[in-house]
Amino acid sequence: MKGFNLLMKGLNLLMKWLNLFMMGIVEQDPRSFGADVAGLARIGANKLKAKATTTRGQITKLLKVTKYPNLKMALRDFVDYYNAIVKYDIPEAVEAFVKGNPKFGVEGATDAANEANACGRRFKNQPKFPIYGINKVVHDLSAIVASIVQLLLRG
């Protein structure tokens, strides 16, 4: 049974790695090819922080140029969501990896996914909204990082 569990753990890691690869995350970082589960989680979290920071910048630019009050209100909410992702959720996840406490890593990455999902729900019927695509990347990457960190919990 132990061999089977080890095989399943390896297959789960392979699937997470393939998800990161398909999102263009892994091949951009040469450390990923020799990384263990915690290393993949750290790489994913660093890429997540970069994507979320870029998204927050795009939202801020849109906020400065829009003239529609309802859109301004939504964009202000988005800035708040992305501030939470960049300033709290991702650092919590990274600190958890460093300190060896994956439970908080899962919580931080899951919180980031939920924050991005909240932005997406506001414009779910408007896929041409300027940040629709990158917001989805932030959400999906957050979910992948959370699931990689869950592997550490099973460790």
N, CA, C and O atoms as a GROMACS GRO file, in nm:
protein
  620
    1MET      N    1   0.082  -0.120   0.000
    1MET     CA    2   0.000   0.000   0.000
    1MET      C    3   0.086   0.126   0.000
    1MET      O    4   0.051   0.227  -0.062
    2LYS      N    5   0.200   0.120   0.070
    2LYS     CA    6   0.288   0.236   0.076
    2LYS      C    7   0.342   0.271  -0.062
    2LYS      O    8   0.353   0.389  -0.097
    3GLY      N    9   0.375   0.171  -0.141
    3GLY     CA   10   0.424   0.193  -0.277
    3GLY      C   11   0.318   0.260  -0.364
    3GLY      O   12   0.348   0.348  -0.444
    4PHE      N   13   0.193   0.217  -0.347
    4PHE     CA   14   0.083   0.275  -0.423
    4PHE      C   15   0.065   0.422  -0.386
    4PHE      O   16   0.047   0.507  -0.473
    5ASN      N   17   0.071   0.453  -0.255
    5ASN     CA   18   0.058   0.592  -0.210
    5ASN      C   19   0.171   0.678  -0.266
    5ASN      O   20   0.148   0.792  -0.307
    6LEU      N   21   0.291   0.625  -0.269
    6LEU     CA   22   0.404   0.698  -0.325
    6LEU      C   23   0.384   0.722  -0.474
    6LEU      O   24   0.414   0.830  -0.524
    7LEU      N   25   0.333   0.622  -0.544
    7LEU     CA   26   0.305   0.637  -0.687
    7LEU      C   27   0.199   0.745  -0.709
    7LEU      O   28   0.215   0.829  -0.798
    8MET      N   29   0.094   0.743  -0.631
    8MET     CA   30  -0.013   0.843  -0.645
    8MET      C   31   0.040   0.983  -0.614
    8MET      O   32   0.004   1.080  -0.682
    9LYS      N   33   0.125   0.995  -0.514
    9LYS     CA   34   0.184   1.124  -0.481
    9LYS      C   35   0.267   1.174  -0.599
    9LYS      O   36   0.262   1.292  -0.634
   10GLY      N   37   0.344   1.084  -0.659
   10GLY     CA   38   0.424   1.121  -0.775
   10GLY      C   39   0.339   1.163  -0.893
   10GLY      O   40   0.372   1.259  -0.963
   11LEU      N   41   0.230   1.092  -0.916
   11LEU     CA   42   0.139   1.129  -1.025
   11LEU      C   43   0.073   1.264  -1.001
   11LEU      O   44   0.058   1.344  -1.093
   12ASN      N   45   0.034   1.289  -0.877
   12ASN     CA   46  -0.023   1.421  -0.842
   12ASN      C   47   0.076   1.532  -0.869
   12ASN      O   48   0.041   1.635  -0.926
   13LEU      N   49   0.201   1.511  -0.828
   13LEU     CA   50   0.304   1.612  -0.851
   13LEU      C   51   0.325   1.634  -1.000
   13LEU      O   52   0.340   1.747  -1.045
   14LEU      N   53   0.326   1.525  -1.076
   14LEU     CA   54   0.342   1.536  -1.221
   14LEU      C   55   0.228   1.617  -1.282
   14LEU      O   56   0.252   1.701  -1.369
   15MET      N   57   0.107   1.594  -1.238
   15MET     CA   58  -0.008   1.669  -1.291
   15MET      C   59   0.003   1.817  -1.256
   15MET      O   60  -0.027   1.902  -1.340
   16LYS      N   61   0.045   1.849  -1.136
   16LYS     CA   62   0.061   1.989  -1.097
   16LYS      C   63   0.170   2.054  -1.182
   16LYS      O   64   0.155   2.166  -1.229
   17TRP      N   65   0.281   1.982  -1.201
   17TRP     CA   66   0.390   2.033  -1.281
   17TRP      C   67   0.343   2.058  -1.424
   17TRP      O   68   0.376   2.159  -1.485
   18LEU      N   69   0.265   1.964  -1.479
   18LEU     CA   70   0.213   1.980  -1.615
   18LEU      C   71   0.120   2.101  -1.624
   18LEU      O   72   0.124   2.174  -1.723
   19ASN      N   73   0.037   2.123  -1.522
   19ASN     CA   74  -0.049   2.242  -1.521
   19ASN      C   75   0.035   2.369  -1.523
   19ASN      O   76   0.006   2.462  -1.598
   20LEU      N   77   0.139   2.372  -1.440
   20LEU     CA   78   0.226   2.490  -1.439
   20LEU      C   79   0.296   2.506  -1.574
   20LEU      O   80   0.310   2.617  -1.624
   21PHE      N   81   0.339   2.395  -1.632
   21PHE     CA   82   0.406   2.400  -1.762
   21PHE      C   83   0.313   2.455  -1.869
   21PHE      O   84   0.353   2.539  -1.949
   22MET      N   85   0.190   2.407  -1.868
   22MET     CA   86   0.094   2.453  -1.968
   22MET      C   87   0.062   2.601  -1.951
   22MET      O   88   0.029   2.668  -2.049
   23MET      N   89   0.071   2.652  -1.831
   23MET     CA   90   0.046   2.794  -1.808
   23MET      C   91   0.170   2.879  -1.838
   23MET      O   92   0.167   3.000  -1.819
   24GLY      N   93   0.279   2.814  -1.884
   24GLY     CA   94   0.398   2.890  -1.918
   24GLY      C   95   0.479   2.930  -1.797
   24GLY      O   96   0.560   3.023  -1.806
   25ILE      N   97   0.459   2.865  -1.686
   25ILE     CA   98   0.527   2.903  -1.563
   25ILE      C   99   0.658   2.826  -1.547
   25ILE      O  100   0.763   2.886  -1.521
   26VAL      N  101   0.651   2.696  -1.563
   26VAL     CA  102   0.765   2.612  -1.531
   26VAL      C  103   0.880   2.630  -1.628
   26VAL      O  104   0.995   2.643  -1.586
   27GLU      N  105   0.852   2.631  -1.758
   27GLU     CA  106   0.964   2.635  -1.852
   27GLU      C  107   1.040   2.766  -1.846
   27GLU      O  108   1.153   2.774  -1.895
   28GLN      N  109   0.982   2.868  -1.785
   28GLN     CA  110   1.051   2.996  -1.772
   28GLN      C  111   1.146   2.998  -1.653
   28GLN      O  112   1.224   3.093  -1.638
   29ASP      N  113   1.142   2.898  -1.571
   29ASP     CA  114   1.227   2.894  -1.453
   29ASP      C  115   1.305   2.764  -1.450
   29ASP      O  116   1.249   2.658  -1.422
   30PRO      N  117   1.435   2.770  -1.479
   30PRO     CA  118   1.514   2.647  -1.486
   30PRO      C  119   1.521   2.570  -1.354
   30PRO      O  120   1.550   2.450  -1.355
   31ARG      N  121   1.494   2.636  -1.241
   31ARG     CA  122   1.495   2.566  -1.112
   31ARG      C  123   1.383   2.463  -1.103
   31ARG      O  124   1.390   2.370  -1.023
   32SER      N  125   1.279   2.479  -1.186
   32SER     CA  126   1.163   2.392  -1.175
   32SER      C  127   1.193   2.247  -1.211
   32SER      O  128   1.127   2.156  -1.162
   33PHE      N  129   1.291   2.224  -1.297
   33PHE     CA  130   1.316   2.088  -1.342
   33PHE      C  131   1.377   1.999  -1.235
   33PHE      O  132   1.363   1.877  -1.241
   34GLY      N  133   1.444   2.057  -1.138
   34GLY     CA  134   1.498   1.978  -1.028
   34GLY      C  135   1.427   2.003  -0.897
   34GLY      O  136   1.473   1.959  -0.792
   35ALA      N  137   1.316   2.073  -0.902
   35ALA     CA  138   1.248   2.115  -0.779
   35ALA      C  139   1.165   2.003  -0.718
   35ALA      O  140   1.108   1.920  -0.788
   36ASP      N  141   1.161   2.004  -0.586
   36ASP     CA  142   1.070   1.916  -0.514
   36ASP      C  143   0.935   1.988  -0.504
   36ASP      O  144   0.915   2.094  -0.564
   37VAL      N  145   0.843   1.931  -0.429
   37VAL     CA  146   0.708   1.989  -0.419
   37VAL      C  147   0.714   2.130  -0.361
   37VAL      O  148   0.650   2.221  -0.412
   38ALA      N  149   0.791   2.148  -0.255
   38ALA     CA  150   0.801   2.280  -0.193
   38ALA      C  151   0.864   2.380  -0.290
   38ALA      O  152   0.824   2.497  -0.294
   39GLY      N  153   0.961   2.336  -0.368
   39GLY     CA  154   1.023   2.423  -0.466
   39GLY      C  155   0.927   2.466  -0.574
   39GLY      O  156   0.925   2.583  -0.614
   40LEU      N  157   0.846   2.372  -0.623
   40LEU     CA  158   0.743   2.407  -0.723
   40LEU      C  159   0.643   2.505  -0.664
   40LEU      O  160   0.598   2.598  -0.733
   41ALA      N  161   0.606   2.485  -0.539
   41ALA     CA  162   0.512   2.577  -0.474
   41ALA      C  163   0.572   2.717  -0.466
   41ALA      O  164   0.503   2.815  -0.492
   42ARG      N  165   0.700   2.726  -0.428
   42ARG     CA  166   0.766   2.856  -0.420
   42ARG      C  167   0.774   2.924  -0.556
   42ARG      O  168   0.747   3.043  -0.568
   43ILE      N  169   0.811   2.847  -0.658
   43ILE     CA  170   0.819   2.902  -0.794
   43ILE      C  171   0.682   2.953  -0.837
   43ILE      O  172   0.669   3.064  -0.890
   44GLY      N  173   0.578   2.870  -0.815
   44GLY     CA  174   0.442   2.911  -0.850
   44GLY      C  175   0.399   3.035  -0.775
   44GLY      O  176   0.336   3.124  -0.833
   45ALA      N  177   0.432   3.043  -0.646
   45ALA     CA  178   0.395   3.160  -0.566
   45ALA      C  179   0.466   3.286  -0.615
   45ALA      O  180   0.407   3.393  -0.618
   46ASN      N  181   0.592   3.272  -0.653
   46ASN     CA  182   0.665   3.389  -0.706
   46ASN      C  183   0.604   3.436  -0.837
   46ASN      O  184   0.591   3.556  -0.860
   47LYS      N  185   0.568   3.342  -0.924
   47LYS     CA  186   0.503   3.379  -1.051
   47LYS      C  187   0.366   3.440  -1.025
   47LYS      O  188   0.325   3.534  -1.092
   48LEU      N  189   0.296   3.384  -0.927
   48LEU     CA  190   0.165   3.437  -0.889
   48LEU      C  191   0.177   3.581  -0.841
   48LEU      O  192   0.097   3.666  -0.879
   49LYS      N  193   0.276   3.609  -0.758
   49LYS     CA  194   0.295   3.746  -0.709
   49LYS      C  195   0.322   3.841  -0.826
   49LYS      O  196   0.270   3.952  -0.829
   50ALA      N  197   0.405   3.798  -0.920
   50ALA     CA  198   0.435   3.882  -1.036
   50ALA      C  199   0.310   3.909  -1.119
   50ALA      O  200   0.285   4.023  -1.159
   51LYS      N  201   0.230   3.806  -1.145
   51LYS     CA  202   0.106   3.823  -1.224
   51LYS      C  203   0.007   3.911  -1.150
   51LYS      O  204  -0.057   3.998  -1.210
   52ALA      N  205  -0.007   3.890  -1.020
   52ALA     CA  206  -0.102   3.970  -0.941
   52ALA      C  207  -0.058   4.116  -0.934
   52ALA      O  208  -0.141   4.206  -0.939
   53THR      N  209   0.071   4.140  -0.922
   53THR     CA  210   0.123   4.277  -0.918
   53THR      C  211   0.098   4.347  -1.052
   53THR      O  212   0.057   4.463  -1.054
   54THR      N  213   0.121   4.276  -1.161
   54THR     CA  214   0.094   4.332  -1.294
   54THR      C  215  -0.054   4.363  -1.310
   54THR      O  216  -0.091   4.468  -1.362
   55THR      N  217  -0.138   4.271  -1.265
   55THR     CA  218  -0.283   4.291  -1.275
   55THR      C  219  -0.328   4.412  -1.194
   55THR      O  220  -0.408   4.492  -1.240
   56ARG      N  221  -0.275   4.423  -1.075
   56ARG     CA  222  -0.308   4.539  -0.990
   56ARG      C  223  -0.270   4.669  -1.060
   56ARG      O  224  -0.344   4.767  -1.054
   57GLY      N  225  -0.156   4.670  -1.126
   57GLY     CA  226  -0.113   4.788  -1.202
   57GLY      C  227  -0.207   4.821  -1.316
   57GLY      O  228  -0.238   4.937  -1.340
   58GLN      N  229  -0.253   4.718  -1.387
   58GLN     CA  230  -0.348   4.740  -1.496
   58GLN      C  231  -0.480   4.794  -1.444
   58GLN      O  232  -0.541   4.882  -1.506
   59ILE      N  233  -0.524   4.743  -1.332
   59ILE     CA  234  -0.650   4.791  -1.273
   59ILE      C  235  -0.635   4.938  -1.233
   59ILE      O  236  -0.726   5.018  -1.257
   60THR      N  237  -0.523   4.972  -1.174
   60THR     CA  238  -0.499   5.110  -1.132
   60THR      C  239  -0.500   5.205  -1.251
   60THR      O  240  -0.555   5.315  -1.243
   61LYS      N  241  -0.439   5.162  -1.362
   61LYS     CA  242  -0.440   5.245  -1.484
   61LYS      C  243  -0.583   5.264  -1.536
   61LYS      O  244  -0.622   5.374  -1.575
   62LEU      N  245  -0.661   5.155  -1.536
   62LEU     CA  246  -0.801   5.165  -1.581
   62LEU      C  247  -0.881   5.259  -1.491
   62LEU      O  248  -0.965   5.335  -1.539
   63LEU      N  249  -0.855   5.252  -1.363
   63LEU     CA  250  -0.925   5.335  -1.267
   63LEU      C  251  -0.901   5.484  -1.294
   63LEU      O  252  -0.990   5.567  -1.276
   64LYS      N  253  -0.780   5.516  -1.338
   64LYS     CA  254  -0.745   5.656  -1.365
   64LYS      C  255  -0.813   5.711  -1.490
   64LYS      O  256  -0.834   5.832  -1.500
   65VAL      N  257  -0.847   5.625  -1.585
   65VAL     CA  258  -0.900   5.676  -1.711
   65VAL      C  259  -1.051   5.657  -1.729
   65VAL      O  260  -1.112   5.718  -1.817
   66THR      N  261  -1.112   5.574  -1.647
   66THR     CA  262  -1.256   5.550  -1.667
   66THR      C  263  -1.339   5.668  -1.617
   66THR      O  264  -1.304   5.736  -1.521
   67LYS      N  265  -1.450   5.688  -1.686
   67LYS     CA  266  -1.540   5.798  -1.652
   67LYS      C  267  -1.674   5.748  -1.598
   67LYS      O  268  -1.761   5.827  -1.563
   68TYR      N  269  -1.690   5.617  -1.594
   68TYR     CA  270  -1.817   5.559  -1.553
   68TYR      C  271  -1.815   5.528  -1.403
   68TYR      O  272  -1.731   5.451  -1.356
   69PRO      N  273  -1.907   5.588  -1.327
   69PRO     CA  274  -1.908   5.570  -1.182
   69PRO      C  275  -1.917   5.424  -1.137
   69PRO      O  276  -1.847   5.384  -1.044
   70ASN      N  277  -2.002   5.345  -1.201
   70ASN     CA  278  -2.015   5.204  -1.161
   70ASN      C  279  -1.886   5.126  -1.186
   70ASN      O  280  -1.847   5.041  -1.105
   71LEU      N  281  -1.822   5.156  -1.296
   71LEU     CA  282  -1.696   5.090  -1.326
   71LEU      C  283  -1.587   5.134  -1.229
   71LEU      O  284  -1.507   5.053  -1.184
   72LYS      N  285  -1.585   5.264  -1.196
   72LYS     CA  286  -1.488   5.313  -1.098
   72LYS      C  287  -1.504   5.241  -0.964
   72LYS      O  288  -1.405   5.203  -0.900
   73MET      N  289  -1.628   5.224  -0.922
   73MET     CA  290  -1.653   5.158  -0.795
   73MET      C  291  -1.603   5.012  -0.799
   73MET      O  292  -1.540   4.965  -0.704
   74ALA      N  293  -1.631   4.944  -0.908
   74ALA     CA  294  -1.585   4.806  -0.923
   74ALA      C  295  -1.433   4.799  -0.924
   74ALA      O  296  -1.373   4.712  -0.861
   75LEU      N  297  -1.370   4.890  -0.996
   75LEU     CA  298  -1.224   4.890  -1.006
   75LEU      C  299  -1.159   4.920  -0.871
   75LEU      O  300  -1.054   4.866  -0.840
   76ARG      N  301  -1.221   5.006  -0.792
   76ARG     CA  302  -1.168   5.031  -0.656
   76ARG      C  303  -1.172   4.903  -0.573
   76ARG      O  304  -1.079   4.872  -0.498
   77ASP      N  305  -1.283   4.829  -0.587
   77ASP     CA  306  -1.292   4.700  -0.518
   77ASP      C  307  -1.182   4.606  -0.566
   77ASP      O  308  -1.120   4.536  -0.486
   78PHE      N  309  -1.158   4.604  -0.697
   78PHE     CA  310  -1.054   4.517  -0.753
   78PHE      C  311  -0.917   4.552  -0.697
   78PHE      O  312  -0.838   4.464  -0.665
   79VAL      N  313  -0.889   4.682  -0.686
   79VAL     CA  314  -0.760   4.724  -0.628
   79VAL      C  315  -0.748   4.670  -0.486
   79VAL      O  316  -0.642   4.621  -0.446
   80ASP      N  317  -0.857   4.678  -0.410
   80ASP     CA  318  -0.856   4.623  -0.273
   80ASP      C  319  -0.830   4.472  -0.274
   80ASP      O  320  -0.750   4.422  -0.196
   81TYR      N  321  -0.899   4.400  -0.363
   81TYR     CA  322  -0.878   4.255  -0.373
   81TYR      C  323  -0.733   4.223  -0.407
   81TYR      O  324  -0.671   4.137  -0.345
   82TYR      N  325  -0.680   4.294  -0.506
   82TYR     CA  326  -0.543   4.265  -0.549
   82TYR      C  327  -0.439   4.313  -0.448
   82TYR      O  328  -0.332   4.254  -0.439
   83ASN      N  329  -0.470   4.418  -0.372
   83ASN     CA  330  -0.381   4.455  -0.262
   83ASN      C  331  -0.375   4.342  -0.159
   83ASN      O  332  -0.268   4.311  -0.107
   84ALA      N  333  -0.489   4.282  -0.132
   84ALA     CA  334  -0.492   4.169  -0.038
   84ALA      C  335  -0.409   4.051  -0.092
   84ALA      O  336  -0.336   3.987  -0.016
   85ILE      N  337  -0.422   4.024  -0.221
   85ILE     CA  338  -0.345   3.914  -0.280
   85ILE      C  339  -0.195   3.941  -0.268
   85ILE      O  340  -0.120   3.856  -0.221
   86VAL      N  341  -0.153   4.060  -0.311
   86VAL     CA  342  -0.010   4.091  -0.318
   86VAL      C  343   0.051   4.115  -0.179
   86VAL      O  344   0.164   4.072  -0.153
   87LYS      N  345  -0.022   4.183  -0.092
   87LYS     CA  346   0.036   4.222   0.037
   87LYS      C  347   0.018   4.118   0.147
   87LYS      O  348   0.097   4.113   0.241
   88TYR      N  349  -0.086   4.034   0.136
   88TYR     CA  350  -0.116   3.943   0.247
   88TYR      C  351  -0.119   3.796   0.206
   88TYR      O  352  -0.049   3.713   0.264
   89ASP      N  353  -0.200   3.763   0.105
   89ASP     CA  354  -0.222   3.621   0.071
   89ASP      C  355  -0.094   3.552   0.024
   89ASP      O  356  -0.058   3.447   0.076
   90ILE      N  357  -0.027   3.611  -0.073
   90ILE     CA  358   0.093   3.547  -0.129
   90ILE      C  359   0.207   3.547  -0.026
   90ILE      O  360   0.272   3.443  -0.008
   91PRO      N  361   0.234   3.658   0.042
   91PRO     CA  362   0.339   3.652   0.145
   91PRO      C  363   0.310   3.548   0.254
   91PRO      O  364   0.401   3.483   0.304
   92GLU      N  365   0.182   3.533   0.290
   92GLU     CA  366   0.145   3.430   0.389
   92GLU      C  367   0.181   3.292   0.335
   92GLU      O  368   0.236   3.208   0.408
   93ALA      N  369   0.149   3.268   0.209
   93ALA     CA  370   0.179   3.138   0.148
   93ALA      C  371   0.330   3.114   0.143
   93ALA      O  372   0.376   3.007   0.181
   94VAL      N  373   0.406   3.213   0.098
   94VAL     CA  374   0.552   3.196   0.087
   94VAL      C  375   0.615   3.175   0.225
   94VAL      O  376   0.701   3.089   0.242
   95GLU      N  377   0.572   3.254   0.321
   95GLU     CA  378   0.626   3.239   0.457
   95GLU      C  379   0.596   3.099   0.511
   95GLU      O  380   0.678   3.039   0.581
   96ALA      N  381   0.479   3.048   0.478
   96ALA     CA  382   0.443   2.913   0.523
   96ALA      C  383   0.536   2.808   0.461
   96ALA      O  384   0.575   2.713   0.529
   97PHE      N  385   0.573   2.824   0.332
   97PHE     CA  386   0.666   2.730   0.270
   97PHE      C  387   0.800   2.734   0.341
   97PHE      O  388   0.859   2.631   0.373
   98VAL      N  389   0.847   2.857   0.366
   98VAL     CA  390   0.979   2.876   0.426
   98VAL      C  391   0.983   2.818   0.567
   98VAL      O  392   1.082   2.755   0.607
   99LYS      N  393   0.876   2.839   0.641
   99LYS     CA  394   0.872   2.791   0.780
   99LYS      C  395   0.824   2.647   0.793
   99LYS      O  396   0.818   2.593   0.903
  100GLY      N  397   0.790   2.586   0.681
  100GLY     CA  398   0.748   2.445   0.685
  100GLY      C  399   0.609   2.424   0.742
  100GLY      O  400   0.582   2.320   0.802
  101ASN      N  401   0.521   2.521   0.723
  101ASN     CA  402   0.384   2.509   0.771
  101ASN      C  403   0.288   2.519   0.652
  101ASN      O  404   0.228   2.624   0.630
  102PRO      N  405   0.275   2.410   0.576
  102PRO     CA  406   0.198   2.417   0.452
  102PRO      C  407   0.050   2.451   0.469
  102PRO      O  408  -0.013   2.500   0.375
  103LYS      N  409  -0.006   2.426   0.586
  103LYS     CA  410  -0.148   2.458   0.606
  103LYS      C  411  -0.175   2.606   0.575
  103LYS      O  412  -0.273   2.639   0.508
  104PHE      N  413  -0.088   2.693   0.624
  104PHE     CA  414  -0.106   2.836   0.598
  104PHE      C  415  -0.073   2.871   0.453
  104PHE      O  416  -0.124   2.970   0.400
  105GLY      N  417   0.011   2.791   0.391
  105GLY     CA  418   0.038   2.810   0.249
  105GLY      C  419  -0.085   2.783   0.165
  105GLY      O  420  -0.114   2.857   0.070
  106VAL      N  421  -0.158   2.678   0.200
  106VAL     CA  422  -0.283   2.646   0.130
  106VAL      C  423  -0.383   2.759   0.151
  106VAL      O  424  -0.449   2.802   0.057
  107GLU      N  425  -0.394   2.806   0.274
  107GLU     CA  426  -0.488   2.914   0.304
  107GLU      C  427  -0.456   3.041   0.226
  107GLU      O  428  -0.546   3.104   0.171
  108GLY      N  429  -0.328   3.079   0.221
  108GLY     CA  430  -0.290   3.201   0.149
  108GLY      C  431  -0.319   3.190   0.001
  108GLY      O  432  -0.374   3.282  -0.059
  109ALA      N  433  -0.283   3.076  -0.060
  109ALA     CA  434  -0.306   3.057  -0.203
  109ALA      C  435  -0.456   3.048  -0.234
  109ALA      O  436  -0.502   3.100  -0.335
  110THR      N  437  -0.530   2.981  -0.146
  110THR     CA  438  -0.675   2.971  -0.166
  110THR      C  439  -0.741   3.107  -0.152
  110THR      O  440  -0.832   3.141  -0.228
  111ASP      N  441  -0.696   3.186  -0.055
  111ASP     CA  442  -0.749   3.323  -0.040
  111ASP      C  443  -0.723   3.405  -0.166
  111ASP      O  444  -0.809   3.480  -0.211
  112ALA      N  445  -0.603   3.390  -0.223
  112ALA     CA  446  -0.571   3.463  -0.347
  112ALA      C  447  -0.665   3.421  -0.460
  112ALA      O  448  -0.714   3.505  -0.535
  113ALA      N  449  -0.692   3.292  -0.471
  113ALA     CA  450  -0.785   3.243  -0.574
  113ALA      C  451  -0.924   3.299  -0.552
  113ALA      O  452  -0.992   3.338  -0.647
  114ASN      N  453  -0.967   3.305  -0.426
  114ASN     CA  454  -1.100   3.359  -0.394
  114ASN      C  455  -1.110   3.507  -0.425
  114ASN      O  456  -1.212   3.554  -0.475
  115GLU      N  457  -1.004   3.582  -0.396
  115GLU     CA  458  -1.003   3.726  -0.426
  115GLU      C  459  -1.014   3.748  -0.578
  115GLU      O  460  -1.092   3.832  -0.623
  116ALA      N  461  -0.935   3.674  -0.656
  116ALA     CA  462  -0.941   3.687  -0.802
  116ALA      C  463  -1.078   3.644  -0.853
  116ALA      O  464  -1.132   3.705  -0.945
  117ASN      N  465  -1.133   3.540  -0.794
  117ASN     CA  466  -1.266   3.492  -0.835
  117ASN      C  467  -1.373   3.598  -0.808
  117ASN      O  468  -1.466   3.613  -0.886
  118ALA      N  469  -1.359   3.670  -0.698
  118ALA     CA  470  -1.454   3.776  -0.666
  118ALA      C  471  -1.451   3.885  -0.774
  118ALA      O  472  -1.555   3.939  -0.812
  119CYS      N  473  -1.331   3.916  -0.824
  119CYS     CA  474  -1.321   4.014  -0.934
  119CYS      C  475  -1.388   3.959  -1.059
  119CYS      O  476  -1.463   4.030  -1.126
  120GLY      N  477  -1.362   3.834  -1.088
  120GLY     CA  478  -1.420   3.772  -1.208
  120GLY      C  479  -1.571   3.767  -1.206
  120GLY      O  480  -1.636   3.785  -1.309
  121ARG      N  481  -1.627   3.744  -1.088
  121ARG     CA  482  -1.774   3.738  -1.078
  121ARG      C  483  -1.839   3.871  -1.110
  121ARG      O  484  -1.950   3.875  -1.163
  122ARG      N  485  -1.771   3.980  -1.080
  122ARG     CA  486  -1.828   4.112  -1.108
  122ARG      C  487  -1.849   4.134  -1.257
  122ARG      O  488  -1.936   4.211  -1.298
  123PHE      N  489  -1.767   4.067  -1.339
  123PHE     CA  490  -1.773   4.088  -1.484
  123PHE      C  491  -1.787   3.956  -1.559
  123PHE      O  492  -1.735   3.942  -1.670
  124LYS      N  493  -1.856   3.860  -1.499
  124LYS     CA  494  -1.864   3.728  -1.561
  124LYS      C  495  -1.934   3.729  -1.697
  124LYS      O  496  -1.909   3.641  -1.779
  125ASN      N  497  -2.020   3.825  -1.722
  125ASN     CA  498  -2.089   3.832  -1.851
  125ASN      C  499  -2.020   3.925  -1.950
  125ASN      O  500  -2.074   3.955  -2.057
  126GLN      N  501  -1.900   3.970  -1.914
  126GLN     CA  502  -1.827   4.063  -2.001
  126GLN      C  503  -1.685   4.013  -2.023
  126GLN      O  504  -1.591   4.072  -1.971
  127PRO      N  505  -1.666   3.905  -2.099
  127PRO     CA  506  -1.531   3.848  -2.117
  127PRO      C  507  -1.436   3.941  -2.190
  127PRO      O  508  -1.316   3.912  -2.195
  128LYS      N  509  -1.484   4.050  -2.246
  128LYS     CA  510  -1.394   4.144  -2.313
  128LYS      C  511  -1.343   4.251  -2.217
  128LYS      O  512  -1.271   4.342  -2.258
  129PHE      N  513  -1.380   4.242  -2.092
  129PHE     CA  514  -1.329   4.335  -1.992
  129PHE      C  515  -1.177   4.325  -1.991
  129PHE      O  516  -1.124   4.214  -1.992
  130PRO      N  517  -1.105   4.436  -1.990
  130PRO     CA  518  -0.960   4.436  -2.012
  130PRO      C  519  -0.877   4.344  -1.922
  130PRO      O  520  -0.773   4.296  -1.965
  131ILE      N  521  -0.920   4.318  -1.800
  131ILE     CA  522  -0.839   4.231  -1.715
  131ILE      C  523  -0.896   4.090  -1.703
  131ILE      O  524  -0.848   4.011  -1.622
  132TYR      N  525  -0.997   4.059  -1.781
  132TYR     CA  526  -1.062   3.929  -1.771
  132TYR      C  527  -0.961   3.814  -1.781
  132TYR      O  528  -0.960   3.725  -1.697
  133GLY      N  529  -0.876   3.818  -1.883
  133GLY     CA  530  -0.782   3.709  -1.907
  133GLY      C  531  -0.677   3.695  -1.799
  133GLY      O  532  -0.653   3.585  -1.750
  134ILE      N  533  -0.614   3.805  -1.760
  134ILE     CA  534  -0.508   3.797  -1.660
  134ILE      C  535  -0.565   3.767  -1.522
  134ILE      O  536  -0.500   3.702  -1.440
  135ASN      N  537  -0.686   3.812  -1.496
  135ASN     CA  538  -0.752   3.779  -1.370
  135ASN      C  539  -0.775   3.628  -1.361
  135ASN      O  540  -0.758   3.568  -1.255
  136LYS      N  541  -0.815   3.568  -1.473
  136LYS     CA  542  -0.835   3.423  -1.476
  136LYS      C  543  -0.703   3.350  -1.454
  136LYS      O  544  -0.699   3.246  -1.387
  137VAL      N  545  -0.594   3.403  -1.510
  137VAL     CA  546  -0.462   3.342  -1.489
  137VAL      C  547  -0.425   3.348  -1.341
  137VAL      O  548  -0.376   3.250  -1.285
  138VAL      N  549  -0.448   3.463  -1.277
  138VAL     CA  550  -0.419   3.477  -1.134
  138VAL      C  551  -0.502   3.377  -1.054
  138VAL      O  552  -0.449   3.311  -0.964
  139HIS      N  553  -0.629   3.365  -1.086
  139HIS     CA  554  -0.714   3.268  -1.016
  139HIS      C  555  -0.662   3.126  -1.035
  139HIS      O  556  -0.644   3.052  -0.938
  140ASP      N  557  -0.640   3.088  -1.160
  140ASP     CA  558  -0.599   2.950  -1.190
  140ASP      C  559  -0.463   2.918  -1.128
  140ASP      O  560  -0.444   2.810  -1.073
  141LEU      N  561  -0.370   3.010  -1.136
  141LEU     CA  562  -0.238   2.989  -1.079
  141LEU      C  563  -0.247   2.978  -0.927
  141LEU      O  564  -0.176   2.898  -0.866
  142SER      N  565  -0.332   3.058  -0.865
  142SER     CA  566  -0.353   3.049  -0.720
  142SER      C  567  -0.406   2.911  -0.682
  142SER      O  568  -0.360   2.851  -0.585
  143ALA      N  569  -0.501   2.862  -0.759
  143ALA     CA  570  -0.559   2.730  -0.731
  143ALA      C  571  -0.455   2.620  -0.749
  143ALA      O  572  -0.452   2.525  -0.671
  144ILE      N  573  -0.370   2.632  -0.849
  144ILE     CA  574  -0.265   2.532  -0.872
  144ILE      C  575  -0.164   2.536  -0.757
  144ILE      O  576  -0.124   2.431  -0.707
  145VAL      N  577  -0.123   2.655  -0.716
  145VAL     CA  578  -0.029   2.666  -0.605
  145VAL      C  579  -0.091   2.605  -0.479
  145VAL      O  580  -0.023   2.532  -0.406
  146ALA      N  581  -0.217   2.633  -0.454
  146ALA     CA  582  -0.285   2.576  -0.336
  146ALA      C  583  -0.284   2.423  -0.342
  146ALA      O  584  -0.260   2.357  -0.242
  147SER      N  585  -0.312   2.367  -0.460
  147SER     CA  586  -0.316   2.221  -0.469
  147SER      C  587  -0.177   2.159  -0.458
  147SER      O  588  -0.163   2.048  -0.407
  148ILE      N  589  -0.074   2.230  -0.505
  148ILE     CA  590   0.064   2.180  -0.486
  148ILE      C  591   0.098   2.178  -0.338
  148ILE      O  592   0.156   2.082  -0.287
  149VAL      N  593   0.062   2.286  -0.268
  149VAL     CA  594   0.093   2.293  -0.126
  149VAL      C  595   0.016   2.186  -0.048
  149VAL      O  596   0.065   2.137   0.053
  150GLN      N  597  -0.102   2.150  -0.094
  150GLN     CA  598  -0.177   2.042  -0.028
  150GLN      C  599  -0.099   1.911  -0.032
  150GLN      O  600  -0.112   1.828   0.057
  151LEU      N  601  -0.017   1.894  -0.134
  151LEU     CA  602   0.068   1.775  -0.140
  151LEU      C  603   0.168   1.774  -0.024
  151LEU      O  604   0.202   1.668   0.028
  152LEU      N  605   0.213   1.892   0.016
  152LEU     CA  606   0.305   1.901   0.129
  152LEU      C  607   0.236   1.858   0.259
  152LEU      O  608   0.300   1.801   0.348
  153LEU      N  609   0.107   1.884   0.268
  153LEU     CA  610   0.032   1.843   0.388
  153LEU      C  611   0.024   1.691   0.399
  153LEU      O  612   0.024   1.636   0.509
  154ARG      N  613   0.018   1.626   0.286
  154ARG     CA  614   0.009   1.479   0.284
  154ARG      C  615   0.145   1.414   0.307
  154ARG      O  616   0.156   1.298   0.346
  155GLY      N  617   0.250   1.497   0.280
  155GLY     CA  618   0.389   1.459   0.286
  155GLY      C  619   0.424   1.344   0.366
  155GLY      O  620   0.542   1.307   0.374
   0.00000   0.00000   0.00000
